[in-house]
Amino acid sequence: QVQLVETGGGLVQAGGSLRLSCAASGRTFWSYIMGWFRQAPGKEREFIATITWTGESTYDPDSVKGRFTISRDNAKNTVYLQMDSLNPEDTAVYYCATSRKDGPSMCSQGCSWGQGTLVTVSS
């Protein structure tokens, strides 16, 4: 069982930046792919990005449009999401996930989720 804990959310003004972290613990030896999703109020959860053990990343081009960067520190079992040029439409709960698949379908056959961290962007 893998446990994921997200941190780094909060309130930020439009145009600002935040960096989210997701620490993995437990049976992490099989946690090959790590990724980020978000869910805005009243909307479905949407894919943001995944990153492999070797650092290969896949992004959803529509949701983040080059403003977000995913990275990972394997020694710390931690994945990060650097978010720049934030706007109010980025307000959502951000979730970390892990599975053996990358890209938007990483959770199509099940994955482990964190509890989420709230990001609020004020105008």
N, CA and C of each residue as an Amber inpcrd file, in Angstrom:
protein
   369
   0.8420000  -1.1830000   0.0000000   0.0000000   0.0000000   0.0000000
   0.8830000   1.2410000   0.0000000   0.5810000   2.1790000  -0.8540000
   1.3310000   3.4250000  -0.9600000   0.5080000   4.5520000  -0.3500000
   1.1490000   5.3480000   0.4580000   0.5100000   6.5340000   1.0030000
   1.1060000   7.7720000   0.3520000   0.2410000   8.6800000  -0.0440000
   0.6650000   9.9130000  -0.6870000   0.1450000  11.0970000   0.1190000
   1.0120000  12.0550000   0.3910000   0.6280000  13.2310000   1.1720000
   1.0410000  14.4800000   0.4090000   0.0540000  15.2700000   0.0220000
   0.3160000  16.5150000  -0.6980000   0.4310000  17.6790000   0.2860000
   1.3140000  18.5900000  -0.0030000   1.4570000  19.8200000   0.7560000
   1.7560000  20.9640000  -0.2030000   1.6180000  22.1820000   0.3180000
   1.9960000  23.3460000  -0.4690000   0.8570000  24.1760000  -1.0030000
  -0.3700000  23.7250000  -0.8220000  -1.5020000  24.5120000  -1.2830000
  -1.7110000  25.7360000  -0.4230000  -2.5930000  26.6080000  -0.8950000
  -2.8890000  27.8200000  -0.1450000  -3.5260000  28.8630000  -1.0150000
  -3.5270000  30.0820000  -0.5030000  -4.1200000  31.2100000  -1.2120000
  -3.0160000  32.0270000  -1.8790000  -3.2080000  32.3370000  -3.1400000
  -2.2230000  33.1260000  -3.8870000  -2.9620000  34.0850000  -4.8040000
  -2.3540000  35.2160000  -5.0650000  -2.9670000  36.1760000  -5.9820000
  -2.7040000  35.7860000  -7.4210000  -3.5790000  36.2140000  -8.2920000
  -3.4060000  35.9490000  -9.7210000  -2.0420000  36.4590000 -10.1800000
  -1.3790000  35.6560000 -10.9960000  -0.0400000  35.9750000 -11.4610000
   1.0570000  35.4010000 -10.5990000   0.6870000  34.8900000  -9.4330000
   1.6640000  34.3420000  -8.5110000   2.0240000  32.8980000  -8.8060000
   2.8450000  32.3370000  -7.9160000   3.3420000  30.9670000  -8.0810000
   3.1810000  30.1820000  -6.7890000   3.0680000  28.8800000  -6.9470000
   3.0790000  27.9460000  -5.8290000   3.8140000  26.6970000  -6.2620000
   4.4040000  25.9950000  -5.2980000   4.9800000  24.6920000  -5.5750000
   4.3470000  23.6740000  -4.6440000   3.7160000  22.6900000  -5.2520000
   3.1180000  21.6020000  -4.5010000   4.1140000  20.4530000  -4.3850000
   4.0290000  19.7550000  -3.2650000   4.8580000  18.5780000  -3.0530000
   3.9710000  17.3930000  -2.7360000   4.4310000  16.2150000  -3.0980000
   3.7180000  14.9810000  -2.7920000   4.7460000  13.9550000  -2.3480000
   4.6850000  13.5940000  -1.0780000   5.6110000  12.6160000  -0.5260000
   4.9580000  11.2440000  -0.5060000   5.6690000  10.2610000  -1.0250000
   5.1780000   8.8920000  -1.0640000   5.8730000   8.0580000  -0.0050000
   5.1100000   7.1830000   0.6290000   5.6790000   6.2630000   1.6160000
   4.9810000   4.9250000   1.4930000   5.5460000   3.9240000   2.1310000
   4.9850000   2.6000000   2.0390000   5.7180000   1.7920000   0.9820000
   4.9760000   0.9570000   0.2560000   5.5810000   0.0770000  -0.7430000
   5.8330000   0.8540000  -2.0360000   6.7910000   1.7360000  -2.0120000
   7.0080000   2.6230000  -3.1510000   7.8280000   2.0000000  -4.2560000
   8.3270000   0.7720000  -4.0760000   9.2290000   0.2140000  -5.0870000
   8.5430000   0.0200000  -6.4260000   7.1910000  -0.0930000  -6.4070000
   6.4880000  -0.2640000  -7.6750000   5.8770000   1.0330000  -8.1740000
   6.1080000   2.1400000  -7.4690000   5.4870000   3.4220000  -7.8390000
   6.2890000   4.0710000  -8.9510000   6.1600000   3.4800000 -10.1270000
   6.9920000   3.9090000 -11.2440000   6.5800000   5.2680000 -11.7770000
   5.2730000   5.5130000 -11.9370000   4.7700000   6.7530000 -12.4880000
   4.1180000   7.5690000 -11.3760000   4.3980000   8.8510000 -11.3130000
   3.6950000   9.7480000 -10.4050000   3.0830000  10.8790000 -11.2110000
   1.9570000  11.3770000 -10.7230000   1.2680000  12.3920000 -11.4930000
   0.4330000  13.3250000 -10.6440000  -0.0780000  14.3590000 -11.2930000
  -0.9420000  15.3430000 -10.6620000  -2.2460000  15.4880000 -11.4460000
  -3.3190000  15.6120000 -10.6870000  -4.6480000  15.9170000 -11.2100000
  -5.2010000  17.0840000 -10.4030000  -6.2950000  17.6630000 -10.8780000
  -6.9750000  18.6790000 -10.0880000  -8.4730000  18.5870000 -10.3190000
  -9.2130000  19.0750000  -9.3320000 -10.6680000  19.0860000  -9.4310000
 -11.1920000  20.4180000  -8.9250000 -11.7490000  21.1880000  -9.8330000
 -12.3470000  22.4690000  -9.4820000 -13.7800000  22.2440000  -8.9930000
 -14.3110000  23.1750000  -8.2270000 -15.6770000  23.0250000  -7.7170000
 -16.6820000  22.8000000  -8.8450000 -17.4750000  21.7510000  -8.7110000
 -18.5030000  21.4650000  -9.6880000 -18.0130000  20.8720000 -10.9890000
 -16.7340000  20.5220000 -11.0580000 -16.1780000  19.9580000 -12.2870000
 -15.5670000  18.5910000 -12.0230000 -15.3310000  17.8650000 -13.0950000
 -14.6960000  16.5590000 -12.9790000 -13.1920000  16.7220000 -12.7330000
 -12.6170000  15.6710000 -12.1510000 -11.1750000  15.6830000 -11.9450000
 -10.4790000  15.6320000 -13.2940000  -9.4560000  16.4680000 -13.4720000
  -8.7690000  16.5150000 -14.7450000  -7.2750000  16.2630000 -14.5830000
  -6.7070000  15.6610000 -15.6000000  -5.2960000  15.3090000 -15.6270000
  -4.4440000  16.5530000 -15.8490000  -3.2920000  16.6130000 -15.1540000
  -2.3420000  17.7000000 -15.3730000  -1.0520000  17.1620000 -15.9930000
  -0.4030000  16.2290000 -15.3070000   0.8900000  15.7560000 -15.7820000
   1.2880000  14.4740000 -15.0720000   2.1520000  13.7030000 -15.7150000
   2.8030000  12.5580000 -15.0960000   4.3060000  12.6470000 -15.3320000
   5.0480000  11.9010000 -14.5070000   6.4970000  11.8410000 -14.6660000
   6.9650000  10.4410000 -14.3080000   7.8650000   9.8950000 -15.1270000
   8.3870000   8.5660000 -14.8910000   9.5790000   8.6190000 -13.9420000
  10.0470000   7.4040000 -13.5650000  11.2180000   7.3060000 -12.6810000
  12.4260000   8.0240000 -13.2900000  12.5280000   7.9930000 -14.6140000
  13.6770000   8.5970000 -15.2900000  13.4580000  10.0620000 -15.6430000
  12.3200000  10.6100000 -15.2600000  12.0880000  12.0290000 -15.4700000
  11.3520000  12.4010000 -16.7390000  10.8720000  11.4150000 -17.4750000
  10.1000000  11.7270000 -18.6770000   8.7120000  12.2040000 -18.2520000
   8.3060000  13.3550000 -18.7840000   7.0410000  13.9370000 -18.3500000
   6.0480000  14.0400000 -19.5010000   4.7940000  13.9940000 -19.1410000
   3.6840000  14.1490000 -20.0760000   2.7070000  15.1480000 -19.4710000
   2.3040000  16.1200000 -20.2590000   1.4050000  17.1560000 -19.7810000
   0.1150000  17.1810000 -20.5860000  -0.9360000  17.6650000 -19.9400000
  -2.1420000  17.9910000 -20.6740000  -1.9620000  19.4040000 -21.2140000
  -1.9350000  19.5530000 -22.5070000  -1.6310000  20.8740000 -23.0800000
  -2.7110000  21.9040000 -22.8430000  -3.9550000  21.4510000 -22.7040000
  -5.0230000  22.4310000 -22.5610000  -5.1230000  22.9720000 -21.1480000
  -4.8690000  22.1230000 -20.1540000  -5.1520000  22.5640000 -18.7890000
  -4.0510000  23.4570000 -18.2210000  -2.8170000  23.2750000 -18.6540000
  -1.7480000  24.0280000 -18.0040000  -0.9630000  24.9140000 -18.9550000
  -1.0050000  24.6190000 -20.2340000  -0.4480000  25.4840000 -21.2740000
   0.9460000  25.9870000 -20.9570000   1.8360000  25.1300000 -20.5060000
   3.2200000  25.4710000 -20.2810000   3.5080000  26.2310000 -19.0000000
   2.4970000  26.4540000 -18.1760000   2.7240000  27.2130000 -16.9400000
   3.1340000  26.3340000 -15.7670000   2.8410000  25.0480000 -15.8600000
   3.1300000  24.1220000 -14.7590000   4.2780000  23.2140000 -15.1460000
   5.1040000  22.8460000 -14.1570000   6.2310000  21.9460000 -14.3830000
   6.2340000  20.8600000 -13.3210000   6.2590000  19.6110000 -13.7650000
   6.3320000  18.4830000 -12.8470000   7.7800000  18.0220000 -12.7380000
   8.1790000  17.6240000 -11.5390000   9.5220000  17.1050000 -11.3230000
   9.4670000  16.1130000 -10.1750000  10.5430000  15.3660000  -9.9790000
  10.5600000  14.4090000  -8.8820000  11.9550000  14.2570000  -8.3240000
  12.0210000  13.9190000  -7.0410000  13.2710000  13.5990000  -6.3560000
  13.1280000  12.1570000  -5.8910000  13.7450000  11.2380000  -6.6180000
  13.5790000   9.8170000  -6.2960000  14.1680000   9.4600000  -4.9380000
  15.2300000  10.1300000  -4.5520000  15.8450000   9.8420000  -3.2540000
  14.9040000  10.1830000  -2.1050000  14.0260000  11.1400000  -2.3390000
  13.0760000  11.5610000  -1.3180000  11.6790000  11.0120000  -1.5540000
  11.5040000  10.2170000  -2.6230000  10.1790000   9.6990000  -2.9830000
   9.1490000  10.8260000  -3.0320000   9.5220000  11.9040000  -3.6610000
   8.6790000  13.0930000  -3.6920000   8.5410000  13.6010000  -5.1220000
   7.3400000  14.0140000  -5.4620000   7.0710000  14.6360000  -6.7550000
   6.5910000  16.0620000  -6.4870000   6.9330000  16.9500000  -7.3820000
   6.5980000  18.3660000  -7.2280000   5.7780000  18.8550000  -8.4160000
   5.0230000  19.9020000  -8.1720000   4.3320000  20.5970000  -9.2530000
   4.5710000  22.0910000  -9.0480000   5.4070000  22.6500000  -9.9030000
   5.6650000  24.0860000  -9.8920000   4.6050000  24.7620000 -10.7420000
   3.8760000  25.6980000 -10.1580000   2.7780000  26.3600000 -10.8580000
   3.0620000  27.8490000 -10.9280000   3.1860000  28.3560000 -12.1170000
   3.4760000  29.7720000 -12.3460000   2.3280000  30.4450000 -13.0880000
   2.3150000  31.7620000 -13.0350000   1.2990000  32.5550000 -13.7320000
  -0.1030000  32.0380000 -13.4300000  -0.3580000  31.8420000 -12.1660000
  -1.6540000  31.3020000 -11.7570000  -2.7740000  32.2920000 -12.0250000
  -3.9340000  31.7580000 -12.3560000  -5.1180000  32.5830000 -12.5520000
  -6.2860000  31.9530000 -11.7860000  -7.3640000  32.6910000 -11.5980000
  -8.4760000  32.1610000 -10.7880000  -9.0290000  30.8280000 -11.2910000
  -8.8850000  30.5690000 -12.6000000  -9.3770000  29.2960000 -13.1480000
  -8.5510000  28.1040000 -12.6820000  -7.4100000  28.3650000 -12.0650000
  -6.5880000  27.2870000 -11.5150000  -7.0200000  26.8960000 -10.1070000
  -7.9930000  27.5990000  -9.5440000  -8.5000000  27.2530000  -8.2240000
  -9.1020000  25.8560000  -8.2430000  -8.5910000  24.9850000  -7.3820000
  -9.0280000  23.5880000  -7.3720000  -8.3460000  22.8610000  -6.2200000
  -8.8130000  21.6490000  -5.9760000  -8.0790000  20.7270000  -5.1160000
  -7.1380000  19.9410000  -6.0160000  -5.8830000  19.9340000  -5.6600000
  -4.8520000  19.2590000  -6.4580000  -4.5020000  17.9280000  -5.7980000
  -4.5160000  16.8830000  -6.6110000  -4.2910000  15.5320000  -6.1250000
  -3.0370000  14.9330000  -6.7610000  -2.3030000  14.2190000  -5.9490000
  -1.1770000  13.4290000  -6.4070000  -1.6520000  11.9910000  -6.6090000
  -1.0860000  11.3010000  -7.5770000  -1.4530000   9.9170000  -7.8480000
  -0.2240000   9.1390000  -8.2900000  -0.3170000   7.8170000  -8.1340000
   0.7610000   6.9580000  -8.6050000   0.1920000   5.6810000  -9.1840000
   0.7930000   5.2030000 -10.2620000   0.3730000   3.9600000 -10.9070000
   1.4980000   3.4840000 -11.8100000   1.2100000   2.4730000 -12.6140000
   2.1940000   1.9550000 -13.5650000   1.9790000   2.4940000 -14.9740000
   1.0370000   3.4110000 -15.1360000   0.7670000   3.9740000 -16.4520000
   1.0270000   5.4680000 -16.4330000   1.4380000   6.0110000 -17.5610000
   1.6260000   7.4510000 -17.6190000   0.6000000   8.0840000 -18.5380000
   0.5750000   9.4020000 -18.5030000  -0.3580000  10.1230000 -19.3390000
  -1.7450000  10.2070000 -18.7230000  -2.7000000  10.7510000 -19.4700000
  -4.0570000  10.9680000 -18.9390000  -4.7490000   9.6940000 -18.4600000
  -4.3460000   8.5370000 -18.9420000  -4.9940000   7.2900000 -18.5410000
  -4.2830000   6.5970000 -17.3890000  -3.4720000   7.3260000 -16.6570000
  -2.6610000   6.6720000 -15.6160000  -3.5120000   5.9910000 -14.5640000
  -4.7350000   6.4590000 -14.3520000  -5.5910000   5.8550000 -13.3310000
  -6.7240000   5.0190000 -13.9200000  -6.6530000   4.6910000 -15.1990000
  -7.7340000   3.9600000 -15.8470000  -7.8890000   2.5470000 -15.2940000
  -6.8140000   1.9910000 -14.7520000  -6.8560000   0.6530000 -14.1570000
  -6.5780000   0.7020000 -12.6650000  -6.8120000   1.8870000 -12.1060000
  -6.6290000   2.0280000 -10.6770000  -5.3080000   2.6870000 -10.3520000
  -5.2880000   3.4910000  -9.3110000  -4.0640000   4.1080000  -8.8350000
  -4.2550000   4.5140000  -7.3790000  -3.1800000   4.9120000  -6.7650000
  -3.2510000   5.4100000  -5.3970000  -3.3570000   6.9230000  -5.4350000
  -4.1760000   7.4680000  -4.5600000  -4.4100000   8.9080000  -4.5090000
  -3.9990000   9.4840000  -3.1670000  -3.5730000  10.7330000  -3.1960000
  -3.4040000  11.4750000  -1.9630000  -4.7270000  12.0930000  -1.5490000
  -4.7010000  12.8190000  -0.4250000  -5.9480000  13.4050000   0.0900000
  -6.2680000  14.7330000  -0.5790000  -5.3070000  15.2950000  -1.2800000
  -5.5300000  16.5490000  -1.9920000  -5.0970000  17.7520000  -1.1780000
  -4.7480000  18.8130000  -1.8910000  -4.4020000  20.0780000  -1.2570000
  -5.0910000  21.1940000  -2.0410000  -5.7040000  22.1280000  -1.3240000
  -6.4960000  23.1720000  -1.9540000  -5.6240000  24.3480000  -2.3760000
  -5.8020000  24.7340000  -3.6240000  -5.1560000  25.9270000  -4.1620000
  -6.2510000  26.9290000  -4.5260000  -6.1580000  28.1110000  -3.9720000
  -7.1260000  29.1530000  -4.2630000  -6.3900000  30.3490000  -4.8370000
  -6.8020000  30.7720000  -6.0180000  -6.1780000  31.9060000  -6.6870000
  -7.1740000  33.0580000  -6.7060000  -6.8010000  34.1500000  -6.0790000
  -7.6900000  35.3090000  -6.0200000  -7.3720000  36.2710000  -7.1680000
  -8.4080000  36.9610000  -7.6030000  -8.2360000  37.9060000  -8.7280000
  -7.8270000  39.2770000  -8.2420000
